[in-house]
Amino acid sequence: MNYGEIVSLAFNRAWRYKSLWLLGFLTVGISTFNIGQGNDSIASFEEFLLRNPFIILSVVAFVLILGLVYFILRIIAEGALIDAAGRFRRNEPYRLGLVWQTGMACFWPMLGAAILFIIMILAFVLVLILIGVMTFLIAQVLGYLSLLILAPIFLAGLFVWVMTYMLAQRMIVLEHRPVMDSIGDSFAWLTQALGINVIMFFISLGIMIGFAIISALILAVVALPFITIGLFNLWLALLIGVPTAILIMYLVNGYVGAAVSLMMTEFYFRLERHLHPAVEIAAPTPEPGSTAPDEPLLPPAI
């Protein structure tokens, strides 16, 4: 399997179809933008909140509602990105509205899969935490030794969770399979091609970590003037700094989020061909400038 081709194809398509960045941004979200504040500003801000508890409740309610809306949009965006990659693979027309409709149509099964996998990972992490706490209670040395075992177990569990969830999502959207069947089949694919999945997992993990570091460095540089402003006027720093940070995160996370999703879907198609060579799968769409005159190109990017 040509992993370099999978990665380059995904990032090239994400760059060409910039409307996918909106979907990528919804799936990845934003990072916090920390603006420096003077002690006087912090004290006055805390005093203001204490005098107005209703504001705290309103902010909490707003954050909860915003989180729920984001979760819904993320589920739809994930289905839309998967459908977009499928359209590229099958050489079908792409429009943001078309793939968004597919994401909405697949919302309920995708939501069911998301809830199941969230429960799985929470239960898994809780068990590991309980084991770690118990070993520390028995003996501190034993606790530290247990971390040497629990850390690899956590990484292995994360690998199984991420790859199984990724494959199940694509089975739901691309093949319209029921949720439980998708989970069972995706786990079977994982075990049948374990080495291939391990390599792809670490490639995707490395890409996300690398771009997270780049994003943090960009934000650190951009934050410097707002830190200075925050020393004198906290509200002005927030008013200007937060939208600036969101814009930067939209550009970075939108592009990377879209590219990683396209990459994993392309990997899904190639893994399917690897496991079931008799199944006919459409060849990937040639990118502009490639030598494939007999194959039609996609419509202009949006």
C-alpha positions as CSV (number, residue, x, y, z in Angstrom):
1,M,0.0,0.0,0.0
2,N,1.4,3.4,-1.1
3,Y,0.9,5.5,2.1
4,G,2.7,8.5,0.6
5,E,0.3,8.6,-2.3
6,I,-2.7,8.4,0.1
7,V,-1.4,11.4,2.1
8,S,-0.5,13.5,-0.8
9,L,-3.7,12.8,-2.7
10,A,-5.8,13.8,0.4
11,F,-3.9,17.1,1.1
12,N,-4.0,18.0,-2.6
13,R,-7.7,17.5,-2.8
14,A,-8.2,19.4,0.4
15,W,-6.2,22.3,-0.9
16,R,-8.1,22.3,-4.3
17,Y,-11.6,22.1,-2.7
18,K,-11.4,24.8,-0.1
19,S,-15.1,24.5,0.7
20,L,-14.1,21.3,2.5
21,W,-12.3,23.4,5.0
22,L,-15.6,24.3,6.6
23,L,-16.4,20.6,7.1
24,G,-12.8,20.0,8.4
25,F,-13.1,22.9,10.8
26,L,-16.4,21.5,12.2
27,T,-14.9,18.1,12.7
28,V,-11.7,19.3,14.4
29,G,-12.9,22.4,16.2
30,I,-10.8,25.2,17.6
31,S,-8.0,25.5,20.1
32,T,-8.1,27.8,23.1
33,F,-6.5,31.2,22.5
34,N,-4.9,32.3,25.8
35,I,-4.6,36.1,26.1
36,G,-2.3,37.5,28.8
37,Q,-4.0,39.6,31.5
38,G,-2.8,41.9,34.2
39,N,-3.5,41.2,37.8
40,D,-5.7,44.3,38.0
41,S,-7.8,43.1,35.0
42,I,-8.2,39.6,36.5
43,A,-9.3,41.0,39.9
44,S,-11.8,43.4,38.4
45,F,-13.1,40.7,36.1
46,E,-13.6,38.2,38.9
47,E,-15.3,40.9,41.1
48,F,-17.6,41.7,38.2
49,L,-18.7,38.1,37.9
50,L,-19.2,37.7,41.6
51,R,-21.6,40.7,41.6
52,N,-23.5,39.3,38.6
53,P,-24.0,35.5,39.1
54,F,-26.7,35.5,36.5
55,I,-24.0,36.1,33.9
56,I,-22.2,33.0,35.0
57,L,-25.3,30.9,34.6
58,S,-26.0,32.5,31.2
59,V,-22.5,31.7,30.0
60,V,-22.7,28.1,31.3
61,A,-26.0,27.6,29.5
62,F,-24.7,29.2,26.3
63,V,-21.6,27.0,26.4
64,L,-23.8,23.9,26.8
65,I,-26.1,24.8,24.0
66,L,-23.1,25.8,21.8
67,G,-21.5,22.4,22.6
68,L,-24.6,20.5,21.6
69,V,-25.0,22.4,18.3
70,Y,-21.3,21.8,17.6
71,F,-21.6,18.1,18.3
72,I,-24.6,17.9,15.9
73,L,-22.8,19.8,13.2
74,R,-19.7,17.7,13.7
75,I,-21.6,14.5,13.1
76,I,-23.1,15.9,9.9
77,A,-19.7,17.3,8.7
78,E,-18.0,13.9,9.2
79,G,-20.6,12.2,7.0
80,A,-20.3,15.0,4.4
81,L,-16.5,14.7,4.3
82,I,-16.7,10.9,3.8
83,D,-19.3,11.3,1.0
84,A,-17.0,13.9,-0.6
85,A,-14.1,11.5,-0.7
86,G,-16.4,8.8,-2.1
87,R,-17.5,11.2,-4.9
88,F,-13.8,12.0,-5.7
89,R,-13.1,8.3,-5.8
90,R,-16.1,7.5,-8.0
91,N,-15.4,10.5,-10.2
92,E,-18.8,12.0,-9.4
93,P,-19.7,15.7,-9.2
94,Y,-18.9,17.4,-5.9
95,R,-20.7,20.3,-4.4
96,L,-20.7,21.3,-0.7
97,G,-24.5,21.2,-0.7
98,L,-24.7,17.7,-2.1
99,V,-22.3,16.2,0.5
100,W,-24.0,18.2,3.3
101,Q,-27.3,16.5,2.3
102,T,-25.6,13.1,2.6
103,G,-24.3,14.0,6.0
104,M,-27.7,15.0,7.2
105,A,-29.2,11.8,5.7
106,C,-26.7,9.7,7.6
107,F,-27.0,11.7,10.8
108,W,-28.9,9.2,13.0
109,P,-26.7,6.1,12.3
110,M,-23.6,8.3,12.6
111,L,-24.9,9.6,15.9
112,G,-25.6,6.1,17.2
113,A,-22.1,5.0,16.3
114,A,-20.6,8.1,17.9
115,I,-22.5,7.5,21.2
116,L,-21.4,3.8,21.3
117,F,-17.8,4.6,20.7
118,I,-17.8,7.4,23.2
119,I,-19.2,5.0,25.8
120,M,-16.5,2.4,24.8
121,I,-13.6,4.8,25.2
122,L,-14.9,6.3,28.5
123,A,-15.3,2.8,30.0
124,F,-11.9,1.8,28.8
125,V,-10.2,4.9,30.2
126,L,-12.1,4.5,33.5
127,V,-10.9,0.9,33.9
128,L,-7.3,2.0,33.3
129,I,-7.6,4.8,35.8
130,L,-9.1,2.6,38.5
131,I,-6.3,0.1,38.0
132,G,-3.7,2.8,38.2
133,V,-5.2,4.3,41.4
134,M,-5.4,0.9,43.1
135,T,-1.8,0.2,42.4
136,F,-0.7,3.5,43.8
137,L,-2.8,2.9,46.9
138,I,-1.1,-0.5,47.4
139,A,2.4,1.0,46.9
140,Q,3.8,4.1,45.2
141,V,6.5,2.1,43.5
142,L,4.0,-0.4,42.2
143,G,1.9,2.5,40.9
144,Y,4.8,3.9,38.9
145,L,5.6,0.4,37.5
146,S,2.0,0.0,36.5
147,L,2.2,3.1,34.3
148,L,4.8,1.3,32.2
149,I,2.2,-1.3,31.5
150,L,-0.9,0.9,31.4
151,A,0.5,3.4,28.9
152,P,1.1,0.8,26.1
153,I,-2.3,-0.7,26.9
154,F,-3.9,2.8,26.5
155,L,-2.1,3.4,23.2
156,A,-3.2,0.0,21.9
157,G,-6.8,0.6,23.0
158,L,-6.7,4.1,21.4
159,F,-5.5,2.5,18.1
160,V,-8.3,-0.1,18.1
161,W,-10.9,2.6,19.0
162,V,-9.7,5.2,16.4
163,M,-9.3,2.7,13.5
164,T,-12.5,0.8,14.2
165,Y,-14.5,4.0,14.5
166,M,-13.0,5.4,11.3
167,L,-13.8,2.2,9.3
168,A,-17.3,1.9,10.8
169,Q,-18.2,5.6,9.9
170,R,-17.2,4.9,6.3
171,M,-19.2,1.7,6.1
172,I,-22.3,3.6,7.4
173,V,-22.0,6.5,4.9
174,L,-20.6,4.8,1.8
175,E,-22.3,1.4,2.0
176,H,-25.3,2.3,4.2
177,R,-24.7,-0.5,6.6
178,P,-26.4,-0.8,10.0
179,V,-24.4,0.5,12.9
180,M,-23.7,-2.8,14.7
181,D,-22.9,-4.5,11.4
182,S,-20.5,-1.7,10.6
183,I,-18.7,-2.0,14.0
184,G,-18.4,-5.8,13.7
185,D,-17.1,-5.7,10.1
186,S,-14.7,-2.8,10.8
187,F,-13.2,-4.7,13.7
188,A,-12.8,-7.7,11.4
189,W,-11.0,-5.6,8.9
190,L,-8.8,-4.3,11.6
191,T,-7.7,-7.8,12.7
192,Q,-7.3,-9.1,9.1
193,A,-4.9,-6.3,8.2
194,L,-3.4,-5.3,11.5
195,G,0.0,-4.2,10.3
196,I,-1.5,-1.9,7.6
197,N,-3.9,-0.3,10.1
198,V,-1.1,0.2,12.6
199,I,1.0,2.1,10.1
200,M,-2.0,4.3,9.0
201,F,-2.8,5.0,12.6
202,F,0.6,6.3,13.4
203,I,0.7,8.3,10.1
204,S,-2.6,10.1,11.0
205,L,-1.5,10.5,14.6
206,G,1.8,12.0,13.5
207,I,0.1,14.4,11.1
208,M,-2.3,15.6,13.8
209,I,0.4,16.1,16.4
210,G,2.6,17.9,13.9
211,F,-0.1,20.4,12.9
212,A,-1.1,20.9,16.5
213,I,2.5,22.0,17.2
214,I,2.5,24.3,14.2
215,S,-0.9,25.7,15.3
216,A,0.4,26.4,18.8
217,L,3.5,28.1,17.4
218,I,1.4,30.3,15.1
219,L,-1.0,31.2,17.9
220,A,1.9,32.0,20.2
221,V,3.3,34.5,17.7
222,V,-0.1,36.0,16.9
223,A,-0.9,36.3,20.6
224,L,2.0,38.6,21.5
225,P,0.3,41.9,20.5
226,F,-2.9,40.8,22.2
227,I,-1.1,40.0,25.4
228,T,0.3,43.5,25.4
229,I,-3.2,44.9,24.8
230,G,-4.6,42.7,27.6
231,L,-2.3,44.2,30.1
232,F,-4.2,47.5,29.7
233,N,-7.6,46.5,28.5
234,L,-8.8,42.9,28.9
235,W,-12.1,43.4,27.0
236,L,-10.4,45.0,24.0
237,A,-7.9,42.1,23.8
238,L,-10.7,39.6,23.9
239,L,-12.8,41.4,21.4
240,I,-10.0,41.5,18.8
241,G,-7.9,38.4,19.8
242,V,-10.7,35.8,19.9
243,P,-12.0,36.4,16.4
244,T,-8.4,36.4,15.1
245,A,-7.6,33.1,16.8
246,I,-10.8,31.6,15.4
247,L,-9.9,32.7,11.9
248,I,-6.4,31.2,12.2
249,M,-7.9,27.9,13.6
250,Y,-10.4,27.8,10.8
251,L,-7.6,28.0,8.1
252,V,-5.3,25.6,9.8
253,N,-7.7,23.1,11.4
254,G,-10.2,23.3,8.4
255,Y,-7.5,22.4,5.9
256,V,-5.9,19.7,8.1
257,G,-9.2,18.2,9.3
258,A,-10.5,17.9,5.7
259,A,-7.2,16.4,4.5
260,V,-7.1,13.8,7.3
261,S,-10.7,12.8,6.7
262,L,-10.1,12.4,2.9
263,M,-6.9,10.5,3.7
264,M,-8.7,8.0,5.9
265,T,-11.5,7.5,3.4
266,E,-8.9,6.8,0.6
267,F,-7.2,4.4,3.0
268,Y,-10.6,2.7,3.5
269,F,-11.1,2.2,-0.2
270,R,-7.6,0.7,-0.6
271,L,-8.0,-1.5,2.5
272,E,-11.2,-2.8,1.0
273,R,-9.4,-3.6,-2.2
274,H,-6.6,-5.2,-0.3
275,L,-8.9,-7.5,1.7
276,H,-11.4,-8.1,-1.1
277,P,-9.4,-7.9,-4.4
278,A,-12.4,-9.3,-6.4
279,V,-14.5,-6.3,-5.5
280,E,-14.5,-3.6,-8.2
281,I,-13.6,-0.2,-6.8
282,A,-13.4,2.9,-8.9
283,A,-9.9,4.3,-9.6
284,P,-9.1,7.6,-7.9
285,T,-9.8,10.7,-9.8
286,P,-6.8,12.2,-11.5
287,E,-5.7,15.6,-10.2
288,P,-5.2,18.6,-12.5
289,G,-2.0,18.3,-14.5
290,S,-1.8,14.5,-14.3
291,T,-1.5,12.4,-17.4
292,A,-4.8,10.7,-17.7
293,P,-6.6,12.2,-20.7
294,D,-9.1,9.4,-21.1
295,E,-10.6,9.9,-17.6
296,P,-12.9,13.0,-17.1
297,L,-11.9,15.5,-14.5
298,L,-14.1,16.7,-11.7
299,P,-16.0,20.0,-12.1
300,P,-14.4,23.2,-11.0
301,A,-13.6,23.4,-7.3
302,I,-15.8,25.4,-5.0
